Amino acid sequence: MDLLSIAFYLSVLTYYLGVLIYMLPIPIYGLKKWAPQLMVDGVFSAILVFSYSLIMWLIQYFSGILGSDWNRYNEWLLKEINIIIGVILLFKAIGIGLSSMGLGFLANSLLSPLISSLTYLLVFLLTVSTLVYALYLLSHTLVAVGLVLHSIPFRITRSSGAMLISIVIIFSIGAPLMPSFVDLISNNVVEQINENKYGVVYADIIVTDLVNNDISHSVVEFRGMDQNLLARYLADIAGYVDSSDIDKGIPSEKTYMSIDIVGYKYSFIITPEDLIEKKDNKLVLPIKLSNVISIKPLHYMIFMGFHGNISIVSITNSSGTIMVSSSTEYVLLLILPIWDSGEIVLDNSSIEPNNVVEYKWGDIDFKAYKYIISLGNHTISYEVRGNYYSKPVIDEVYYTRDTLGISIDKPVYFINIVSSLIYRVFIGPIVYVSILFTASTALAKLLGGSSSKIARIVVTGV
């Protein structure tokens, strides 16, 4: 309120300076012509000072009519920032992958300039948004300062004051509508950019059983927290998933991971970047399943509903003996290709399966022997006969190429992503801010910034 008082007293001073000049007994036209102008300016500035509350109300009123919502603006800003940061991290991860493959020159020549451009773009977006939001938060103070500048005699800072008031009014109303304008001009022009909220890391995956044997041909899937499929890979005969290829990769952030072993799936939440290890100068994500024994490729024993301990007595490539201690009843599955056979011996006695299920997985026919084992301590021996082997047929989904839509074979993808972001968060906001600034200039003229026409109409009615 001190600023408003100063503005009012300055407007009164301006008016009485005009009266004083009128009364001077000096017949100098160049001086006398200032008298009516100063009187009109003083009255108009006083009217604006008394209209301070009306100005602030009009900002709120027109904001409501036009649907200006700062919460929506903040959500849009956060989304765009996350997209830019996600793309920067993606490019950096791809650059690291290229360097590890001996293609560092490609990362330096192609990705480094794009990362720099995205960094400048991020700085621009944050700077513009900070300035715009500051105008909104300081609107009451800035309007009062504008009134003070508007009221200073002889129009020394009148234009500056009118412009400051106009900018606050226009930007407070129009700035929250920027997301709608950007969506309008980019909806049919800009290619849809995947929001890479799960990150990317280039690491191989090794799937092992409870005795550290490789689990051959397991299917490894990554799904987002919304259960959308992100990646699907098939392990080789050694249980190894080569996902460090530049077109593949895996999410680095928290996701749902599942391991499918010939149709029996194990799902859990995982944050890969916290579990990745470095092995032989390569990044590796080790996954160990403590309720699976891999006898040989496509031949498994699986413990379901098991709570206890398992220790190995002896093991070969087709048979073995284990000691099992469980506090609950559980199901033991012996899974084999349908052309092979197997046997379970419980406490030195051969037992028949409670059920046998035949099914197809990966274009291979399997059969699962189901045994219900009571709680307590047991010695379990197993033996499988036959050596059928065929590689399963699985549709793989590459994370970088298929989910993120980026392939190193087509480097234009990288440029398209950056150019799309520049169009969306640089050119679009620049155009919109220019429109708001033009409107502010027009309103400043109405407030007497460069023309006294409206002031004369308000004060004299002519």
N, C-alpha and C positions, 0 to 999 in steps of 0.2 A: 504493500500500500504506500510506502514511502516514494517509490518510483512514480506512482499515479499522482501523488501530491505534487511532486516536482514537475510532472508533465502539466498538471493543471495550472500551477503558478507560472510556468513558462508560457502557457497559452494566454493567460491574463496579461503577462508582461508584453507579449506580442501585440495584443489588442490595444493596450494603453500606449505603446510606442506609436501605433498608427494614429491614435487620437492626438498624441503630442505633436506628431508631424503635421497633422491637419491644422493645429492651432498655432504653429509657428508663423510669425509675420514675415516670412521670407518667400517672395514670389519666384521660387525656383521650381520649374516644372519637373525636372529630373528627380527632385527630392519629394515634391508633393505627390507624385504618382504612387509612391510607396505607401501612402497613408491608407487608402481603401484596401489595398492588397494585404497589408499587415492586419487590418481589422478583420477582414474575411478569414485570413489564416488563423487568427487567434480564436475566433468563434468556432471555426470548423475543428481545430485541434481540441478545444474544450468539449465539443460534442462527441468526438472520438473517445476522449478520456472518460466521459460519463457513460459511453457505450461499451466500456471494457467488459462488463459482465455479459452484455448482449453478444459481443464478439465471441466470447468463450462458449456461450450457449449455442450460437449458430454453428460453431465447429462441431459440437456434439450432435446437434440436430441433423445437419447435412451428412455427418458420418453415419448416423443411424439410417437415414433414407437410402444412402448409396451402399450400405452394407459393409462399411469399413470395419475390419476386425483385426486388431493388432495380434491377437492370439493366433489367428490363421496365418498372418504374416510371419510370426515367429516360427510356426511349424514349417512353413515353406522355406524359410531361411535355413533352419536346422537340417531339413531334408537335402537342400542343395549343397550345404557344407559337407554333409555326410557323403553325398555322391562324389564330390570333388576329392575329398580325403580318401575315400574308398578307391577311386581310380588312381590316385597318386600311389597308394600302397600297393595296388595291383601292378602298376607299371614297375615299381621298385622290386616287387617280388619276381616279376618276369625278367627284369634286368639281372637280378641275382641268379636266376635260373639260366639265363643265356651265358653269363660269365662262367658258371660252373661247367657249361658245355663247350667252353672255349670260344664263345661268340660274343666276347666282351665288346668288340668293336661295334657290333650291331646295337648293343645296349647304349653305348656312348653316343653313337651317331643318330639314333632314332629316338630312343626313349628319354634320354637326358634332356634334350630340348623341350620335349612334350611335358615332362615333369616340371621343368622351370616355368613353362607357360601356365600350367595348372596352378602352380604356387602363386604367381602374379595374379591369376584370376581369383584365387581364394582371398588374397590380400585386398584386391579391389572390392569384392563382394562384402567383406567384413567392414571395410572403411566406409563405403556408401551406406550400409545398413546402420552403422554406428552413428553417422551424421544424421541420418533421417530419424532414427529413434531418439537421438538427443533433442532434435527439434520438437518432437512430441512430448518428451518428458519435461522440457524446459519451456513449454509453450506459454505458460502464464507469465513467466519472467521475461521472455523474449518479446511478447506483445507489449508489456509495460515499458521495456527499453525502447521499443519502436515508437511508442507514444511520446516518450521523452524526446527522442530525436526528431519526431514529427513536429513538436511544439517549440523547438528552438527558433528564436526570431530570425527574420530575414532569409528564411529557407536555407540556412547553411547546411543542415543535415536532414531536411524534409524528405528528400528522395530516398535517402538511406532508411529513414524510419518507416516510410510507406512500404518500401521493398521488404523490410524485415517483417512487418506485420503481415504482408501478403504471403510471403514464403511460409510463415508459421501456419496461416489459415489453410493455404492450398495443400501443403505437404502433410499437415495433420489429418486432413480429410482424404487426400488422394494417395498418400504413400502406402497405406495398408491394402490398396487395390492393385498394387504392383503384381502379385502372384497371378491374379486373374488376367491382367494384360499380357504377361509373359506366356501364360498357358494359351491365350487366344492367338498370339502370333506364332507360337511354336508348335501348336497342336498337330498341324498337318505338315509341318516342314522338318522339324527335328526328329531324327530317328530315336526311337525309344532306347533309353540307356538303362541297363540293368543296374539296380542299386546293389552294389557289392558289399552288403553288410556282414558277410561271413568271411571276408578276407580271402587270402590265398597263400599257400606255401607249397613249395615243390619238394616233396619227400616221398620216398618209397615206403611200402607197408609190408611188414612181415607178420604172418599169422601162424602161431604155434599152439600146440596142445599142452596138457598139464605136465608132460615129460619133455617138453621143448622140441618135440618132433614137428616138422613142418606140416601144416594142413593144406594139402594140395587142392587147387581149384575151388577155393571158397569164393563166394561173391561178396565183395565189400561195398556197402552203400553208405552214402552220406545224405541226410535229409535235413532241411531247415527246421527251425522250431515250429513252423507251420506245417511240417510234414511234406513239403514240396521236395521232390527229388533233385539233388544237386549233382551227385556223381555216382557212377556204378562201375566197378572194375572187377575183373576176373583174375584171381591169383593163378600163377603158373603151377607146374607140378611140384615145385619146391616151396609152395606157399608164399611166393614173393609177388607183390604187386608193384609193377614199374609205373608209379604215378608221378615220377619226377620229370617226365617228358614235358616240354614247354606247352603243349596243347592240353595236358592233363591237369596235374596239380590237385590239391585237396583243400577244403576250407580250413582256415586257421583258427576260427572262432568256435564257440560252443555250438555243437550240432548233435543230431541224433545219428549214431553210427550203428549199422547192423552187419553181422557176419552170417551169411547163409551157407550152411554146410549141407550139401545135397538135399536141400529142402527144409532143413531145420534151422530156424533163424534165431539169432541172439542179438538183442537190441539194448543199447545203453547210450547215455549222454556222455559226450567226450569233448574236450577242448584240445585239439591236436597240437597246437603250438606249445602247450605245457608238457607234453609227453614225448615230443620228438627228441631223438638222440642223434649224435654224430657218430657214424661208424664207417671206417675206411674212407674218410673224407666225403661221405655222403650223408644226407639227412634221412633218418629212418624212423618210422612210427611203428614200434613193436606192439602187437596185440596178442595177448596170451589168454586162451580159454581153458579154465581150470576144470571143466567138466566134460572134456572131450579127449579121447585117445585116438590118434591117427595111426591105424595099423599099417596101411599102405595106401597109395593113391586110390581114392573113391571107396575105401573100406574104413569104417569108423565104429567106435563105441562111444555112446553118448549117455550121460547120467542126467536124468530129469528129476527135479524136485529133491535133489540131493543136498544134505547138510551133514558134513563130516570130513573125514580125511581119507586120502588115497595114497598108498605107498607102493612102489614098484618092487616086485621080487625078481622077476626076470622078464625079458622082452626080446623078441626077434622080429623079423620082417613079416611074419604071418601068425605069430602066436605070442602069448605072454601070460604072466601070473601077477596078480595085484592083491594087496591087502586093503580091504575097505572097512571103514568104521563110520557108521551113520546113526544119528539120533532119531531119524524118521524113516518111514518106508519110502522107497523111491523106485523109479522106473529105469531099467537099463535097456538101451536100444543097441542092437547090433545091425548096422546098415551096410549092405553089400550090393554090388550090381546083381541083377536077377540071375545071371548065368553062373555066379559063384555060390558057395555055400559056407556055412560057419557053424560053430558049436560053442556053447557056454557050459562050463563046469563050475558048480557052486559047492564049495566045501567038499571037494573030491567026488561030487556026484553030478552026473550029467543031468541037465534039466531041459524040459521042453518049453518053448516060448508060450506065453499066454495068448499071444496074437501075432499074426504075420500080415503085414500090409505091403501091397505092391503099388508102385506109383512111378511116374515119369518126371524127371528133372533134368534140364539142360539137354533134352533129346536123348537121354539115357534112361533105361528102365532099372529101377531099384526095388529092393525088398528090405523091409525093416522088421527084424525080430524083436518083439516086445516082451521083456521079462519084468515081473514085479518082484522086487527084492525086499525082504523084511528088514527092520532096523537091527542094529547090532554090528558085531564084527564078523566079517566073512572073507574067505579066500575065493577069489574069482579067477578062473583060467579061461582063456579064449583061444580059438583057432579058426582061421579062415582058409578055405581051399579054393584055388582058382586065382588067376591073375588078369582078369578082364580089365582093360583100360581103354578109355576113349576120352578125348578132350570135350568137356561140355560146351554147348552152344549157348552163349549169353549175349544179350544186347548191351554193350557197354555205353556209358554216358560219360564223356570227358568234361570235367568241370570247367576248365578255361575255354575250351573250344565250343562246347554245346550249351553250357549253362550261362557263361559270361559272354558268349558270342564273339570271342577274340581268338584269332589264329595267327601264329607267327608267319604262316605261309602267305598271309594277305596283310602286309603291314599297313595298308590303307585303312584297315579297321581302327588302328590306333589313332591315326590322323582324324578319322571321321568322329571318333568319340570326343577328342579335344575340340574340334571345330564345332561340334554340336553343343558342347558345354559353353564355349565362347559365345555362340549365338544366343544361348538361353540365359546365361547369367552375366553377360557383359553387354552385348548389343541390345538385348531386350530392355534391361534396366536403364541403359544410357538413353535410349529413345524415350522411355517413359518419364525419366527425370527431366529430359528436355521439354517434354510436353508440360509437365508441372511447372517448370521454370518459366516457360512462355506464359502460362496462365497467371503465374505470380506477377510477372511484369505488367500484364494487362490490368490486373487488380490494383497494382501499385499506382498506375495512372489514374484509376478511379478514386483512389485515396489521396490524390493531390500530389503524387510523386513528381510528375513532370507536366501536369496540366491542372489548372485551378477551376476547370469547368464545373465539376461536380461540387466542389466547395462553394462556388458562387450559387449554384442551384439550391444547395442545402441551406445556405445562410440567407440569401436574398430572395430566393424563389424565382430568379430570372436567369 
